[in-house]
Amino acid sequence: MGKPVLIAEIVAEGGSIKFFKDKKGKNDIFFLITNEEYFNSEEDESTESALYNKLSNLLKATIELYPVFMLHPIFVHNDYKNELYSCLSEYSLSRGVNINAWCDALK
């Protein structure tokens, strides 16, 4: 694998989620790293996800574990804004979420 490209970083009180793209051989792979702080520990615990062949598959899997689109985006890579917006639109329609912070980040 080469140097991963940061696709997006979202934060909330107590942690962050970073989405990445990398290459494995000739194939693109997508994964995330979470960084969660724990109340009783001064150390951060970072966790890397499974690998996915599409960003949309990673996003769908992540939404099942974390309220991704209810958190605050601090960075979104320009090349992935449309794909993230598509997933956000689908998510917000099904859950009635206020997506203003994400819409600003995806402009």
CORWOGI-V273672 format. One line per field, one symbol per residue. phi: phi as a letter, one per 30 degrees, with the letter a starting at -180 (. if undefined). psi: psi as a letter, one per 20 degrees, with the letter a starting at -180 (. if undefined). A space follows every 50 residues. Layout:
phi->???
psi->???
//
This chain:
phi->.cddcddabbbaejlbbccbbbcbiccdbbabbcbcccecbdcdccbcdd cbdbddddddddddcbdedcccdcabdedcddddddddddddddbicdce dddddcd
psi->qboqppgqpqqrojarpppqqrpociqqqqrqpqopqqhjqiqqoqpqrr qqiqghgggghhhhhqmgjiropippphijggghggggggghhiilqokg hhhghj.
//
